[in-house]
């Protein structure tokens, strides 16, 4: 309902962050918040999305990492690299594929 209020994106982000803080023990509620973030514009909800990449539920964290990768903002790589050290194995594999592919593309473009 927050996304449908017509509030500006910053106000929606603030409300979603507040709801996420209040339901930190409820994985279903956090999953609903994450799904709401999937439907928002590319630049909206970045702070909360990045917080959810470190969620205690590995499945939610993996979904959040995929969304960060899908959005592909300018600082995506610099945000994702430190996650490789602390993330569970499934997320580390996802990050390695993502950063590895991006690194190769950057390397390849130098020779074009």
Protein Blocks (a to p, Z undefined) as FASTA:
>chain_A
ZZmnopafklmmmmmmmmmmmmmmbmklmmmmmmmmmmpcfkgoklmmmmmmmgfblklm
mmmmmmmmmnopaklmmmmmmmmmmmcfklmmmmmmmmmmmmmmmmmmmmZZ
